[in-house]
C-alpha cells in the first residue's frame, strides 16, 4: 500500500532535485556529527591540560626548571604551556640583555598575546562550520519541501479527479527534506552554543593566567632578579 512506503521508497520516488537536497543534508549531518565529536574531544583535552598546568605552575616549582621541561617537548606543548613558554623565553632573553623592566614586561606580554591568539584560533577551529550547518540546513530542507510539494500539485493538476491517496506520497516525500534539515541543524546549533561557551571559559583561563604571570614577572623585574624562582614569584 502507498501508506506503507518506507523512507527509502519515498526517496527513490522523489524528483532529482529533492534527492540532491536530501543527499546534501545527509552529508551536512554526517559532517556536523564528525565535527561535534572532534571538537568535543579537543576542548575537553584543552580544559584538562589547562587545569593540570595551573596546578603544576602554582605548586611552587622553579619556573626556570619548568621552562626547560616545556622546551624539551616544545613541539607537543599546547595551551597554557605555550603561553608560559613564550612569555618566559622573552623575559629571560631581555633580562640577559639588560633591557629595562618596562621593555622586558611589554615584550613578554606581547609574546604571550601572540601565543594566546594562535591557541584561541585552534580552539575555535571549525566552529563556524557548525554554525553554518545549523543555520542553513533548515532552509535547504525547506527548499526541497517547497519544490517537492510544487511538483506534487503540478502532477495533481494533470488529472481530472484528485484523491488524498494520490497527493499524500508526494507531500510526504517533500516533507522528509524538512525533517532532514532539522535533523542536521538541531545538533549543530546545540553543539555550537555549548562549544562556544567552553571556548570562552578556556580563553578566560588563558587571559587570567597571562595577567597573573606578568604580575609575577613584574615583581621579579622590579626586584632586579635574573629569573623568578617559584610559582608564586616570592
ChimeraX commands (.cxc) that place a marker at each C-alpha (Angstrom):
marker #1 position 0.00,0.00,0.00 radius 0.5
marker #1 position 1.10,3.58,-0.61 radius 0.5
marker #1 position 0.65,4.43,3.08 radius 0.5
marker #1 position 3.28,1.85,3.92 radius 0.5
marker #1 position 6.00,3.37,1.78 radius 0.5
marker #1 position 9.34,3.43,3.60 radius 0.5
marker #1 position 11.79,6.29,3.76 radius 0.5
marker #1 position 13.86,4.65,1.01 radius 0.5
marker #1 position 10.79,4.26,-1.21 radius 0.5
marker #1 position 9.89,7.92,-0.73 radius 0.5
marker #1 position 13.47,8.93,-1.50 radius 0.5
marker #1 position 13.53,6.87,-4.69 radius 0.5
marker #1 position 10.22,8.34,-5.85 radius 0.5
marker #1 position 11.29,11.92,-5.19 radius 0.5
marker #1 position 12.35,14.22,-8.02 radius 0.5
marker #1 position 16.03,14.57,-8.87 radius 0.5
marker #1 position 16.35,17.97,-7.21 radius 0.5
marker #1 position 14.72,16.75,-3.97 radius 0.5
marker #1 position 17.05,13.73,-3.98 radius 0.5
marker #1 position 20.04,16.04,-4.32 radius 0.5
marker #1 position 18.74,18.16,-1.45 radius 0.5
marker #1 position 18.34,15.07,0.74 radius 0.5
marker #1 position 21.82,13.82,-0.10 radius 0.5
marker #1 position 23.29,17.25,0.64 radius 0.5
marker #1 position 21.51,17.37,4.00 radius 0.5
marker #1 position 22.70,13.85,4.81 radius 0.5
marker #1 position 26.30,14.87,4.05 radius 0.5
marker #1 position 25.93,18.00,6.19 radius 0.5
marker #1 position 24.52,15.93,9.04 radius 0.5
marker #1 position 27.42,13.47,8.88 radius 0.5
marker #1 position 29.93,16.32,8.74 radius 0.5
marker #1 position 28.21,18.02,11.67 radius 0.5
marker #1 position 28.40,14.93,13.86 radius 0.5
marker #1 position 32.05,14.39,12.93 radius 0.5
marker #1 position 32.87,17.96,13.97 radius 0.5
marker #1 position 30.85,17.59,17.17 radius 0.5
marker #1 position 32.86,14.56,18.30 radius 0.5
marker #1 position 36.18,16.04,17.15 radius 0.5
marker #1 position 35.66,19.46,18.72 radius 0.5
marker #1 position 34.29,17.93,21.90 radius 0.5
marker #1 position 37.42,15.84,22.29 radius 0.5
marker #1 position 39.74,18.79,21.59 radius 0.5
marker #1 position 38.02,21.17,24.01 radius 0.5
marker #1 position 37.80,18.55,26.75 radius 0.5
marker #1 position 41.52,17.86,26.40 radius 0.5
marker #1 position 42.34,21.60,26.38 radius 0.5
marker #1 position 40.39,22.16,29.59 radius 0.5
marker #1 position 42.11,19.28,31.38 radius 0.5
marker #1 position 45.56,20.36,30.22 radius 0.5
marker #1 position 44.95,23.93,31.38 radius 0.5
marker #1 position 43.95,22.76,34.86 radius 0.5
marker #1 position 46.89,20.36,35.00 radius 0.5
marker #1 position 49.39,23.06,34.08 radius 0.5
marker #1 position 47.93,25.55,36.55 radius 0.5
marker #1 position 48.30,23.00,39.34 radius 0.5
marker #1 position 51.91,22.46,38.30 radius 0.5
marker #1 position 52.63,26.17,37.95 radius 0.5
marker #1 position 51.21,27.16,41.33 radius 0.5
marker #1 position 52.78,24.20,43.15 radius 0.5
marker #1 position 55.93,26.23,43.84 radius 0.5
marker #1 position 58.01,24.66,41.06 radius 0.5
marker #1 position 61.07,26.58,39.91 radius 0.5
marker #1 position 59.97,28.40,36.77 radius 0.5
marker #1 position 63.34,28.07,35.07 radius 0.5
marker #1 position 63.10,24.32,35.52 radius 0.5
marker #1 position 59.52,24.32,34.28 radius 0.5
marker #1 position 60.61,26.30,31.22 radius 0.5
marker #1 position 63.34,23.77,30.48 radius 0.5
marker #1 position 60.88,20.89,30.78 radius 0.5
marker #1 position 58.50,22.50,28.31 radius 0.5
marker #1 position 61.35,23.44,25.95 radius 0.5
marker #1 position 62.39,19.79,25.80 radius 0.5
marker #1 position 58.98,18.91,24.35 radius 0.5
marker #1 position 58.03,22.25,22.80 radius 0.5
marker #1 position 56.59,20.57,19.70 radius 0.5
marker #1 position 53.98,18.86,21.89 radius 0.5
marker #1 position 53.21,21.84,24.13 radius 0.5
marker #1 position 49.77,23.43,23.90 radius 0.5
marker #1 position 47.58,25.94,25.71 radius 0.5
marker #1 position 48.96,27.43,28.90 radius 0.5
marker #1 position 52.29,25.68,28.39 radius 0.5
marker #1 position 52.85,27.61,25.17 radius 0.5
marker #1 position 51.78,30.89,26.78 radius 0.5
marker #1 position 54.18,30.36,29.66 radius 0.5
marker #1 position 57.00,29.24,27.36 radius 0.5
marker #1 position 56.59,32.27,25.09 radius 0.5
marker #1 position 56.44,34.77,27.95 radius 0.5
marker #1 position 59.28,33.32,30.00 radius 0.5
marker #1 position 61.54,32.93,26.94 radius 0.5
marker #1 position 61.16,36.59,26.04 radius 0.5
marker #1 position 61.56,37.66,29.67 radius 0.5
marker #1 position 64.80,35.70,30.11 radius 0.5
marker #1 position 66.23,36.90,26.81 radius 0.5
marker #1 position 65.67,40.58,27.51 radius 0.5
marker #1 position 66.77,40.33,31.13 radius 0.5
marker #1 position 70.05,38.84,29.98 radius 0.5
marker #1 position 70.43,41.76,27.56 radius 0.5
marker #1 position 69.93,44.26,30.43 radius 0.5
marker #1 position 66.74,45.68,28.95 radius 0.5
marker #1 position 64.63,47.96,31.12 radius 0.5
marker #1 position 61.90,46.32,33.23 radius 0.5
marker #1 position 59.20,48.09,31.23 radius 0.5
marker #1 position 60.55,46.89,27.88 radius 0.5
marker #1 position 61.01,43.38,29.25 radius 0.5
marker #1 position 57.46,43.14,30.56 radius 0.5
marker #1 position 55.90,44.60,27.43 radius 0.5
marker #1 position 57.82,42.18,25.21 radius 0.5
marker #1 position 56.90,39.21,27.41 radius 0.5
marker #1 position 53.22,40.11,27.42 radius 0.5
marker #1 position 53.30,40.69,23.66 radius 0.5
marker #1 position 54.83,37.23,23.12 radius 0.5
marker #1 position 52.14,35.64,25.31 radius 0.5
marker #1 position 49.41,37.55,23.49 radius 0.5
marker #1 position 50.61,36.17,20.13 radius 0.5
marker #1 position 50.68,32.63,21.51 radius 0.5
marker #1 position 47.25,33.20,23.06 radius 0.5
marker #1 position 45.82,34.30,19.71 radius 0.5
marker #1 position 47.12,31.18,17.99 radius 0.5
marker #1 position 45.79,28.87,20.71 radius 0.5
marker #1 position 42.38,30.54,20.61 radius 0.5
marker #1 position 42.26,30.08,16.84 radius 0.5
marker #1 position 42.90,26.36,17.37 radius 0.5
marker #1 position 40.08,26.13,19.90 radius 0.5
marker #1 position 37.65,27.93,17.59 radius 0.5
marker #1 position 38.55,25.88,14.52 radius 0.5
marker #1 position 35.50,24.50,12.66 radius 0.5
marker #1 position 33.01,26.21,14.98 radius 0.5
marker #1 position 31.93,28.46,12.12 radius 0.5
marker #1 position 31.26,25.33,10.05 radius 0.5
marker #1 position 28.98,24.02,12.78 radius 0.5
marker #1 position 27.21,27.38,12.92 radius 0.5
marker #1 position 26.77,27.35,9.15 radius 0.5
marker #1 position 25.29,23.84,9.19 radius 0.5
marker #1 position 22.92,24.84,11.98 radius 0.5
marker #1 position 21.77,27.99,10.24 radius 0.5
marker #1 position 21.32,26.91,6.62 radius 0.5
marker #1 position 20.19,23.27,6.91 radius 0.5
marker #1 position 16.54,24.14,7.71 radius 0.5
marker #1 position 16.39,26.47,4.72 radius 0.5
marker #1 position 17.86,23.85,2.38 radius 0.5
marker #1 position 15.34,21.33,3.71 radius 0.5
marker #1 position 12.53,23.85,3.28 radius 0.5
marker #1 position 13.62,24.47,-0.30 radius 0.5
marker #1 position 13.43,20.75,-1.01 radius 0.5
marker #1 position 9.99,20.57,0.60 radius 0.5
marker #1 position 8.62,23.52,-1.37 radius 0.5
marker #1 position 9.97,22.09,-4.61 radius 0.5
marker #1 position 8.55,18.65,-3.88 radius 0.5
marker #1 position 5.10,19.97,-2.94 radius 0.5
marker #1 position 5.10,22.17,-6.04 radius 0.5
marker #1 position 5.79,19.15,-8.23 radius 0.5
marker #1 position 3.12,17.15,-6.40 radius 0.5
marker #1 position 0.46,19.79,-7.09 radius 0.5
marker #1 position 1.58,20.18,-10.70 radius 0.5
marker #1 position 1.13,16.43,-11.17 radius 0.5
marker #1 position -2.18,16.63,-9.34 radius 0.5
marker #1 position -3.41,19.29,-11.72 radius 0.5
marker #1 position -2.81,16.97,-14.66 radius 0.5
marker #1 position -5.52,14.52,-13.53 radius 0.5
marker #1 position -9.25,15.10,-13.64 radius 0.5
marker #1 position -10.12,13.61,-10.28 radius 0.5
marker #1 position -7.68,14.01,-7.38 radius 0.5
marker #1 position -7.67,11.87,-4.26 radius 0.5
marker #1 position -5.73,12.00,-1.00 radius 0.5
marker #1 position -4.00,8.75,-1.92 radius 0.5
marker #1 position -2.59,10.44,-5.00 radius 0.5
marker #1 position -1.23,13.56,-3.32 radius 0.5
marker #1 position -0.13,12.15,0.05 radius 0.5
marker #1 position 3.03,10.30,-1.13 radius 0.5
marker #1 position 4.31,13.38,-2.97 radius 0.5
marker #1 position 3.79,15.63,0.05 radius 0.5
marker #1 position 5.32,13.02,2.36 radius 0.5
marker #1 position 8.50,12.71,0.31 radius 0.5
marker #1 position 8.76,16.50,0.20 radius 0.5
marker #1 position 8.38,16.87,3.97 radius 0.5
marker #1 position 11.24,14.43,4.52 radius 0.5
marker #1 position 13.60,17.13,3.26 radius 0.5
marker #1 position 12.47,19.48,6.03 radius 0.5
marker #1 position 12.84,16.72,8.60 radius 0.5
marker #1 position 16.38,16.01,7.42 radius 0.5
marker #1 position 17.21,19.71,7.54 radius 0.5
marker #1 position 16.09,19.90,11.16 radius 0.5
marker #1 position 17.96,16.67,11.98 radius 0.5
marker #1 position 21.17,18.24,10.67 radius 0.5
marker #1 position 20.58,21.68,12.19 radius 0.5
marker #1 position 19.46,20.96,15.76 radius 0.5
marker #1 position 22.56,19.03,16.95 radius 0.5
marker #1 position 24.83,21.52,15.19 radius 0.5
marker #1 position 23.23,24.53,16.91 radius 0.5
marker #1 position 23.27,22.88,20.33 radius 0.5
marker #1 position 26.91,21.84,19.90 radius 0.5
marker #1 position 27.94,25.28,18.62 radius 0.5
marker #1 position 26.42,27.06,21.61 radius 0.5
marker #1 position 27.96,24.62,24.06 radius 0.5
marker #1 position 31.39,24.68,22.43 radius 0.5
marker #1 position 31.37,28.48,22.21 radius 0.5
marker #1 position 30.76,28.62,25.96 radius 0.5
marker #1 position 33.60,26.17,26.61 radius 0.5
marker #1 position 35.97,28.10,24.36 radius 0.5
marker #1 position 35.09,31.31,26.19 radius 0.5
marker #1 position 35.74,29.60,29.54 radius 0.5
marker #1 position 39.13,28.26,28.44 radius 0.5
marker #1 position 40.02,31.60,26.88 radius 0.5
marker #1 position 39.30,33.31,30.21 radius 0.5
marker #1 position 41.68,30.85,31.87 radius 0.5
marker #1 position 44.36,31.84,29.38 radius 0.5
marker #1 position 43.82,35.57,29.92 radius 0.5
marker #1 position 43.78,35.24,33.71 radius 0.5
marker #1 position 47.00,33.24,33.61 radius 0.5
marker #1 position 48.68,35.83,31.41 radius 0.5
marker #1 position 47.75,38.61,33.84 radius 0.5
marker #1 position 48.89,36.61,36.87 radius 0.5
marker #1 position 52.13,35.53,35.23 radius 0.5
marker #1 position 53.03,39.03,34.05 radius 0.5
marker #1 position 52.44,40.26,37.61 radius 0.5
marker #1 position 54.97,37.69,38.84 radius 0.5
marker #1 position 57.47,38.76,36.20 radius 0.5
marker #1 position 56.88,42.40,37.10 radius 0.5
marker #1 position 57.74,41.77,40.76 radius 0.5
marker #1 position 60.86,39.90,39.72 radius 0.5
marker #1 position 61.90,42.61,37.25 radius 0.5
marker #1 position 61.46,45.35,39.81 radius 0.5
marker #1 position 63.35,43.30,42.37 radius 0.5
marker #1 position 66.27,43.15,39.97 radius 0.5
marker #1 position 66.48,39.35,39.90 radius 0.5
marker #1 position 67.60,37.44,36.86 radius 0.5
marker #1 position 64.68,35.00,36.84 radius 0.5
marker #1 position 61.72,34.04,39.04 radius 0.5
marker #1 position 62.36,31.20,41.42 radius 0.5
marker #1 position 58.92,29.86,42.39 radius 0.5
marker #1 position 55.38,29.67,41.08 radius 0.5
marker #1 position 54.26,32.39,43.49 radius 0.5
marker #1 position 57.08,34.67,42.48 radius 0.5
marker #1 position 58.29,35.07,46.06 radius 0.5
marker link #1:1,2 radius 0.2
marker link #1:2,3 radius 0.2
marker link #1:3,4 radius 0.2
marker link #1:4,5 radius 0.2
marker link #1:5,6 radius 0.2
marker link #1:6,7 radius 0.2
marker link #1:7,8 radius 0.2
marker link #1:8,9 radius 0.2
marker link #1:9,10 radius 0.2
marker link #1:10,11 radius 0.2
marker link #1:11,12 radius 0.2
marker link #1:12,13 radius 0.2
marker link #1:13,14 radius 0.2
marker link #1:14,15 radius 0.2
marker link #1:15,16 radius 0.2
marker link #1:16,17 radius 0.2
marker link #1:17,18 radius 0.2
marker link #1:18,19 radius 0.2
marker link #1:19,20 radius 0.2
marker link #1:20,21 radius 0.2
marker link #1:21,22 radius 0.2
marker link #1:22,23 radius 0.2
marker link #1:23,24 radius 0.2
marker link #1:24,25 radius 0.2
marker link #1:25,26 radius 0.2
marker link #1:26,27 radius 0.2
marker link #1:27,28 radius 0.2
marker link #1:28,29 radius 0.2
marker link #1:29,30 radius 0.2
marker link #1:30,31 radius 0.2
marker link #1:31,32 radius 0.2
marker link #1:32,33 radius 0.2
marker link #1:33,34 radius 0.2
marker link #1:34,35 radius 0.2
marker link #1:35,36 radius 0.2
marker link #1:36,37 radius 0.2
marker link #1:37,38 radius 0.2
marker link #1:38,39 radius 0.2
marker link #1:39,40 radius 0.2
marker link #1:40,41 radius 0.2
marker link #1:41,42 radius 0.2
marker link #1:42,43 radius 0.2
marker link #1:43,44 radius 0.2
marker link #1:44,45 radius 0.2
marker link #1:45,46 radius 0.2
marker link #1:46,47 radius 0.2
marker link #1:47,48 radius 0.2
marker link #1:48,49 radius 0.2
marker link #1:49,50 radius 0.2
marker link #1:50,51 radius 0.2
marker link #1:51,52 radius 0.2
marker link #1:52,53 radius 0.2
marker link #1:53,54 radius 0.2
marker link #1:54,55 radius 0.2
marker link #1:55,56 radius 0.2
marker link #1:56,57 radius 0.2
marker link #1:57,58 radius 0.2
marker link #1:58,59 radius 0.2
marker link #1:59,60 radius 0.2
marker link #1:60,61 radius 0.2
marker link #1:61,62 radius 0.2
marker link #1:62,63 radius 0.2
marker link #1:63,64 radius 0.2
marker link #1:64,65 radius 0.2
marker link #1:65,66 radius 0.2
marker link #1:66,67 radius 0.2
marker link #1:67,68 radius 0.2
marker link #1:68,69 radius 0.2
marker link #1:69,70 radius 0.2
marker link #1:70,71 radius 0.2
marker link #1:71,72 radius 0.2
marker link #1:72,73 radius 0.2
marker link #1:73,74 radius 0.2
marker link #1:74,75 radius 0.2
marker link #1:75,76 radius 0.2
marker link #1:76,77 radius 0.2
marker link #1:77,78 radius 0.2
marker link #1:78,79 radius 0.2
marker link #1:79,80 radius 0.2
marker link #1:80,81 radius 0.2
marker link #1:81,82 radius 0.2
marker link #1:82,83 radius 0.2
marker link #1:83,84 radius 0.2
marker link #1:84,85 radius 0.2
marker link #1:85,86 radius 0.2
marker link #1:86,87 radius 0.2
marker link #1:87,88 radius 0.2
marker link #1:88,89 radius 0.2
marker link #1:89,90 radius 0.2
marker link #1:90,91 radius 0.2
marker link #1:91,92 radius 0.2
marker link #1:92,93 radius 0.2
marker link #1:93,94 radius 0.2
marker link #1:94,95 radius 0.2
marker link #1:95,96 radius 0.2
marker link #1:96,97 radius 0.2
marker link #1:97,98 radius 0.2
marker link #1:98,99 radius 0.2
marker link #1:99,100 radius 0.2
marker link #1:100,101 radius 0.2
marker link #1:101,102 radius 0.2
marker link #1:102,103 radius 0.2
marker link #1:103,104 radius 0.2
marker link #1:104,105 radius 0.2
marker link #1:105,106 radius 0.2
marker link #1:106,107 radius 0.2
marker link #1:107,108 radius 0.2
marker link #1:108,109 radius 0.2
marker link #1:109,110 radius 0.2
marker link #1:110,111 radius 0.2
marker link #1:111,112 radius 0.2
marker link #1:112,113 radius 0.2
marker link #1:113,114 radius 0.2
marker link #1:114,115 radius 0.2
marker link #1:115,116 radius 0.2
marker link #1:116,117 radius 0.2
marker link #1:117,118 radius 0.2
marker link #1:118,119 radius 0.2
marker link #1:119,120 radius 0.2
marker link #1:120,121 radius 0.2
marker link #1:121,122 radius 0.2
marker link #1:122,123 radius 0.2
marker link #1:123,124 radius 0.2
marker link #1:124,125 radius 0.2
marker link #1:125,126 radius 0.2
marker link #1:126,127 radius 0.2
marker link #1:127,128 radius 0.2
marker link #1:128,129 radius 0.2
marker link #1:129,130 radius 0.2
marker link #1:130,131 radius 0.2
marker link #1:131,132 radius 0.2
marker link #1:132,133 radius 0.2
marker link #1:133,134 radius 0.2
marker link #1:134,135 radius 0.2
marker link #1:135,136 radius 0.2
marker link #1:136,137 radius 0.2
marker link #1:137,138 radius 0.2
marker link #1:138,139 radius 0.2
marker link #1:139,140 radius 0.2
marker link #1:140,141 radius 0.2
marker link #1:141,142 radius 0.2
marker link #1:142,143 radius 0.2
marker link #1:143,144 radius 0.2
marker link #1:144,145 radius 0.2
marker link #1:145,146 radius 0.2
marker link #1:146,147 radius 0.2
marker link #1:147,148 radius 0.2
marker link #1:148,149 radius 0.2
marker link #1:149,150 radius 0.2
marker link #1:150,151 radius 0.2
marker link #1:151,152 radius 0.2
marker link #1:152,153 radius 0.2
marker link #1:153,154 radius 0.2
marker link #1:154,155 radius 0.2
marker link #1:155,156 radius 0.2
marker link #1:156,157 radius 0.2
marker link #1:157,158 radius 0.2
marker link #1:158,159 radius 0.2
marker link #1:159,160 radius 0.2
marker link #1:160,161 radius 0.2
marker link #1:161,162 radius 0.2
marker link #1:162,163 radius 0.2
marker link #1:163,164 radius 0.2
marker link #1:164,165 radius 0.2
marker link #1:165,166 radius 0.2
marker link #1:166,167 radius 0.2
marker link #1:167,168 radius 0.2
marker link #1:168,169 radius 0.2
marker link #1:169,170 radius 0.2
marker link #1:170,171 radius 0.2
marker link #1:171,172 radius 0.2
marker link #1:172,173 radius 0.2
marker link #1:173,174 radius 0.2
marker link #1:174,175 radius 0.2
marker link #1:175,176 radius 0.2
marker link #1:176,177 radius 0.2
marker link #1:177,178 radius 0.2
marker link #1:178,179 radius 0.2
marker link #1:179,180 radius 0.2
marker link #1:180,181 radius 0.2
marker link #1:181,182 radius 0.2
marker link #1:182,183 radius 0.2
marker link #1:183,184 radius 0.2
marker link #1:184,185 radius 0.2
marker link #1:185,186 radius 0.2
marker link #1:186,187 radius 0.2
marker link #1:187,188 radius 0.2
marker link #1:188,189 radius 0.2
marker link #1:189,190 radius 0.2
marker link #1:190,191 radius 0.2
marker link #1:191,192 radius 0.2
marker link #1:192,193 radius 0.2
marker link #1:193,194 radius 0.2
marker link #1:194,195 radius 0.2
marker link #1:195,196 radius 0.2
marker link #1:196,197 radius 0.2
marker link #1:197,198 radius 0.2
marker link #1:198,199 radius 0.2
marker link #1:199,200 radius 0.2
marker link #1:200,201 radius 0.2
marker link #1:201,202 radius 0.2
marker link #1:202,203 radius 0.2
marker link #1:203,204 radius 0.2
marker link #1:204,205 radius 0.2
marker link #1:205,206 radius 0.2
marker link #1:206,207 radius 0.2
marker link #1:207,208 radius 0.2
marker link #1:208,209 radius 0.2
marker link #1:209,210 radius 0.2
marker link #1:210,211 radius 0.2
marker link #1:211,212 radius 0.2
marker link #1:212,213 radius 0.2
marker link #1:213,214 radius 0.2
marker link #1:214,215 radius 0.2
marker link #1:215,216 radius 0.2
marker link #1:216,217 radius 0.2
marker link #1:217,218 radius 0.2
marker link #1:218,219 radius 0.2
marker link #1:219,220 radius 0.2
marker link #1:220,221 radius 0.2
marker link #1:221,222 radius 0.2
marker link #1:222,223 radius 0.2
marker link #1:223,224 radius 0.2
marker link #1:224,225 radius 0.2
marker link #1:225,226 radius 0.2
marker link #1:226,227 radius 0.2
marker link #1:227,228 radius 0.2
marker link #1:228,229 radius 0.2
marker link #1:229,230 radius 0.2
marker link #1:230,231 radius 0.2
marker link #1:231,232 radius 0.2
marker link #1:232,233 radius 0.2
marker link #1:233,234 radius 0.2
view
